[in-house]
């Protein structure tokens, strides 16, 4: 029962709502509330602020939450280790991916399924700067993010995948320059739809405009790559995207592109938290990552 209470606490912090947390855990709201109160009684501390609604974790609750995530992650590894001894074709894997890299993920997933045919995979979209935290807090087991967003110090294992190249993209009727390249001053006057400013990809783009001393014409900001693609295909706006974040078939999608110079080429990597005893599933997956031919799989 104690482990179930920890699961309730993690769900409550994630959804910040009693009903949604209870639905996620497959229990009634009164059962979840009772479980949280029982946890508080067993620990002798108050872990959440509440009236009729969830108002957040107490300071003690945040410490309990960190311990709960580590405990359940270790238990999940133990379960997978035991299951792997009986069936090497199963297990589960959660991956945190920054939005600009989402279109590359099916290639990774297919490689993982080839190694572990019945692997259950969960993919969560998150800002590049949040993925290291999600790994530390055991919310995900792998991350795909910019290499420069991975903290130094040896806490993480990394496998570089590819270097990004940024291009201006637009419909055939859009004012995309006809030359082999364009500069930031040319792009600044074109109506744009871009990722939101909290995303590292957008910060790289903002730095390009800033270094060129120009102000872009931004009409739409979103963290949804599908919305950016819709705006491009509709011909309403142009966008600046990494090549890996373009629709699969640019020509088939009725789009044309123009590389922007000068622009940095940040490296994208797959990352895991370094652990003394990783699960058998994660060990097998990391072996797959290390064998990837990135020049073939992630050619951009």
N, C-alpha and C positions, 0 to 999 in steps of 0.2 A: 504493500500500500504506500510505503514511503516514496518509492520510485515514481508511482503514479502522481503523487502530490508534486514532485519536482517537475514532471511533465506539464501539469496544470500551470505551474508558475511560469515556465518558459513560454507556454502558449499565451498566457495572459500578458506577458511583457511584449510578445510579438504583435498581438492583435489589439492590445490596449482596450479591450471590450469584453465583458464577461460572457455575453451570448455568443460572440464569434469564437472566443477561445474555447467555450464549451462545445460548440459545434465541431471545431477542429479536432478536439479530443474524443468526440463521439459520446459525450455524456450530457446530462441536463445541466442547466445553469446552476440550480441549487446544489447539485452534486459537486460541481467544480468549486463553488463558493465554500461548501462544507470541507472539501479537501484542502483548500488554502487555509481555512481556519484551523484544521487539524494539524497542518504543517507548522503554523504559528505556535500552537499549543505544545507540540513536541519539541520545538526549538526554543520556546520561551521568549520569542521576539515577535514584533509586528513587522511583516514583510511588505505590506502594501498600504497605501493611503486609500481610503474608501469612504463614501457615504452610500448613495444608491448606485454610484458609478465607480469605475476604476479611475483613480486619480494619480496613479504612478507608484513606483516602488519607493520604500523607505531606504535610508542609507544601509540599514542592516539587510533589507531585501535585495539590494544590488549585490552585496557580497554573497548572499545565499544563491542568487541567480548565477553568478560566475561559477560557483562551486557546483551547482546543479548541472550546468552545461558540460563541465569537464567530466562529471560523474556519468551522465547519460551517454556522452561520446565514448567514454571508456567501455561502458556496458555494451554499446552497439558494436564496438570493435570485438569484444569478447563473443558476442552472439554470432557475428560474421565469421570469426575464426572457427567457432564450433561447427557452424553450418558448412564452411568451406571444406572441413575435413570429410564431410559426407557428400557434398555436391559442389564441385569446383566451378559449376556453370551458373551459380547464383550470386546473390549479394545485392547491395545497393550503394549508390554513389550520388552525392549532391555536389553541384558545381555552381560557383558564383561567377558571372560573366559580365563585363562592362558592355554597355549597349553597342559601341562601335564594332565589337568582335562577335556579336551574336550570330551573324551569318556564317561564320567559320565553324560554329559549334557542331552542326550536323556531321562534319568530317571527323571531328574528335569522337563524337558519340558512336559513329559507325566503327571506328577503330577499337573503341572499348568493347562494343558488342561482339566484335570478331574474337576478341580475347576471352570474353566472359559472356556467352550467348544469352543467358537469362538475366543479365544484369538489369536491375531497375535503376533508372537515372532521373534525377531531378535537376532542372536548370533554373537558376534564379538570376534575374537581371539586377545589377547594382552598380553604383558609381565606382570608378577605378580606385578611388581613395578609400572606399569602404571595404574592399575585399580582404585586405590584410586583417582588419578587425573581425570580419566574419569567420576567417580561418582561425584566428586566436580564440574566438568564443565558440568554436565548434558548430557554427551554423551551417557551414559548408566544409567539404573535405578537399576540394580543389578550387582554384581560382584562375581566371584568365584576365590579366590586367597589364597595364604598362609596367615595364621592368623598373622604371624610375619611381614607381609608387610602392615598390616592395621594400620594407625597412631593411637596412643593413644590420649586420650583427650576427648572422648565422641562425636566426630563428626559422628561416624558410629555405626550402629547396626550390630552385627555379629551373625551368627548361625554356629557353628562348624559342619562339615560334616564327615570327616574321617581323620585319620593319615596316611601319606604315608609310604610305605615300598619299598626300592630300591632293585632291583634285576639285575643281569647280565642275558641278554637274547640273544639267538642265535639259529640258525637252528640246527637240529639234528646232522649235520656233523661238526658244529662249535666247537671250543675248549672250551666249557663251562665245568668247573670242575664238576666231578661226585658226589662230596660230598654234604652233606646237607647244607653246607655254604661255602663261599669263602671269602678271605680277599682282601684288595686293592692291595697288592703286587702281588697276583696271577692274578688279572684282568689287571694290568698295561701293561703286555706284549701282551695282546690280541688286535688285530686291532679293533678299535671302531668307531661307528658313534654316535654322541651325539648332544643334543640341543646346540644352540649357547650360547656364554658366557653371553649375556645380560639377559638370562632367569634365574630366581631364582633356578629352578631345576638343571641347570648346575652348578651354583655356589655351591650348596650343594655337588654335585659330585666332583667338583674341591677341595673342602675342605677335602673330604675323602682321595683323593690321596695325598694332601699336608700334612695332619696330619700323613699319613703313610710314608712320605718321599720318594715317588716314582713318576715317571713321566709316564703318560699314553701314549699309542700309538693311537693317534687320526687321523683317515683317512678322516673323513667327519663331518662337523658341519652344522646344519640346524635348522630352527625354524618350520619346517613342520613335524608333527608327522606321516603323511601318507608316507613321504619319508623314515623316519626311519623304519617304518613297512615294506616297500618294500625291503629295504636293508637286513632286518632280514630274511624275507621270501626267498629272493634270495640266502641266505647263504653267501653273500659276506663279511659282517661285523657283529660283535656283537654290542650290545648297553646296556647302563645302563638306566633303566626306572623305574618310580614308577609303582607298580602293577596296579594301576588304569589307566595307560597309555599304558598297553599292549594290543595287539589285543584281541578281545572278547574271543576267544577260543585258548589258547596257544597251546594245544596239536593238535587241529584241524588245526592250522596254521603251523604245522610242527616245532614248537619251543619248547625249554626247557629253564628253568630258574634256577638260583641259587641265593639265598639271599646273600647280601654282608654285612659283619660285620667288625668292628663296623660302624654304620651309624645312623645319627639322623633320627627322624621320625616326620617331620614337619606337623603341623595340617593345613588342608584345610578347608576354611569356605566360606559361602555365606554372602555377605555384601551389605548393602544399606546405603545411606546417610541419616542421621537422619534429619527429616523435621518436622516442627510444623503441617503442614496440608498435609500429603501424599495423593495422589489420591486414589480413591476407589479401583482401580485395584491393585495398589501397596500394599494397606492395605490387600486386600484379598490374594495376592500372599505371603506376608510375613507371614500371618496366616498359609498358606500351609507349608512354610519353617519351622516354629516353630513346626509343627506337624509331620514332617518327622521322620521316624524311621531309623536313619542313619546306625544302625547295620544291617538292612535288605537291604536298598536301596543302600548303599555305602560300602558293605562288601568287603574288600580288604585283 
